[in-house]
């Protein structure tokens, strides 16, 4: 095999390898966001110490398309004396932007709300020591249909 022929083959191999690597990189799915990431993020609960207690967890399920959409968490952080509602997208809904909402109502205090077309989560947190809370978590179906959610109507976790 001639030296020129080997160089051409090496360049073709290198080009093909780079092309395949770039396709694999572009085709990789976005990394899923975890509850822990939502807790410490400034766009989430904003609790840099990462500490929390799960008070409530509810699954959001799209019955029409028979798939999970997300999980709604009600969290407490004793260090900050705050509650946080996180609506976390899961499964095929994670990474696909659609309506996502988290609402924290605090008796005698202003309501905290985070809503929009989000791909990973919505989170609403606020000081809640010594007060009762209510919450809402909602996600819009990604393959048509309505908005699926959970809402408390009674005040809970009165401190």
C-alpha positions in Angstrom: 0.0 0.0 0.0 1.4 3.3 -1.0 2.1 6.1 1.5 -0.3 8.5 -0.2 -3.1 5.9 -0.2 -2.5 5.3 3.6 -2.7 9.1 4.2 -6.0 9.3 2.3 -7.5 6.4 4.3 -6.3 8.0 7.6 -7.9 11.3 6.7 -11.1 9.6 5.7 -11.1 7.6 8.9 -10.5 10.8 11.0 -13.2 12.7 9.1 -15.7 9.8 9.5 -14.9 9.5 13.2 -15.3 13.2 13.8 -18.6 13.2 11.9 -20.0 10.3 14.0 -18.8 11.9 17.2 -20.6 15.1 16.4 -23.8 13.3 15.5 -23.7 11.4 18.8 -23.1 14.6 20.7 -26.0 16.4 19.0 -28.3 13.4 19.3 -27.7 13.0 23.1 -30.7 13.8 25.2 -30.6 16.7 27.6 -29.6 15.6 31.0 -32.5 15.1 33.4 -32.9 17.5 36.2 -33.3 16.0 39.7 -35.1 17.2 42.7 -31.8 17.9 44.4 -30.8 20.1 41.5 -34.1 22.0 41.7 -33.6 22.4 45.5 -30.2 24.1 45.3 -30.8 26.1 42.1 -31.5 29.8 42.3 -34.3 29.2 39.7 -35.6 26.5 42.0 -36.0 26.6 45.8 -32.7 28.5 46.2 -31.5 26.4 49.2 -27.7 26.2 48.7 -27.4 23.9 51.7 -29.3 21.3 49.8 -31.2 20.2 52.9 -34.9 19.4 52.8 -37.7 17.2 54.1 -40.3 15.8 51.7 -43.7 16.6 53.2 -45.8 15.5 50.3 -45.2 13.8 46.9 -47.9 13.4 44.2 -47.5 11.8 40.7 -49.0 13.7 37.7 -50.2 11.2 35.1 -51.5 11.9 31.6 -54.4 9.4 31.4 -55.2 10.2 27.8 -51.7 9.3 26.6 -51.0 6.8 29.4 -47.7 8.4 30.5 -46.2 10.0 33.6 -45.7 13.8 33.3 -44.2 14.7 36.6 -44.1 14.7 40.3 -45.2 17.5 42.7 -43.2 17.8 45.9 -43.9 19.9 48.9 -40.6 20.5 50.8 -39.5 22.0 54.1 -36.1 23.4 54.9 -35.7 24.0 58.6 -32.5 26.1 58.2 -34.3 28.7 56.1 -37.7 28.2 57.7 -39.1 27.9 54.1 -41.5 25.6 52.2 -41.0 24.9 48.5 -43.3 23.4 45.9 -41.5 21.7 43.0 -43.3 20.5 40.0 -40.7 18.2 38.4 -41.1 16.9 34.8 -40.3 13.2 34.4 -40.0 10.5 31.7 -40.8 11.6 28.2 -42.1 15.0 29.5 -38.6 15.9 30.9 -36.8 18.1 28.5 -40.0 19.0 26.5 -41.3 22.5 27.2 -45.0 22.9 28.1 -47.0 24.7 30.7 -45.5 23.9 34.1 -46.6 25.5 37.4 -45.7 25.5 41.1 -47.8 27.6 43.6 -47.2 28.0 47.3 -49.9 29.7 49.3 -49.1 30.8 52.8 -51.9 31.8 55.2 -51.7 35.5 55.9 -48.8 36.0 53.5 -48.4 36.6 49.7 -48.7 33.7 47.3 -45.5 32.6 45.5 -46.0 31.3 42.0 -43.7 30.0 39.2 -45.3 29.2 35.9 -44.3 29.1 32.3 -43.3 26.9 29.4 -40.6 25.0 31.2 -38.7 21.8 30.1 -37.6 20.5 33.5 -39.3 22.0 36.5 -41.1 25.0 38.2 -40.5 25.8 41.8 -42.0 28.3 44.3 -40.5 28.8 47.7 -41.0 31.2 50.6 -40.7 31.8 54.3 -43.5 29.8 56.0 -42.5 29.3 59.7 -45.6 29.4 62.0 -48.1 29.5 59.2 -50.3 27.0 57.2 -49.7 26.3 53.5 -51.6 25.2 50.4 -50.1 24.3 47.0 -50.7 23.6 43.4 -48.5 21.7 40.9 -49.5 21.4 37.2 -48.1 20.3 33.9 -49.6 20.6 30.4 -49.8 17.4 28.4 -47.1 17.2 25.8 -49.1 15.2 23.2 -52.3 17.2 23.3 -54.9 17.3 26.0 -55.3 19.4 29.0 -53.3 20.4 32.0 -52.8 17.8 34.7 -52.2 18.8 38.3 -52.8 18.5 42.0 -54.1 21.2 44.3 -54.8 21.2 48.0 -57.9 23.0 49.1 -57.3 22.8 52.9 -54.5 24.5 54.8 -51.9 22.0 55.9 -48.6 21.7 57.8 -49.7 24.5 60.2 -46.6 25.3 62.2 
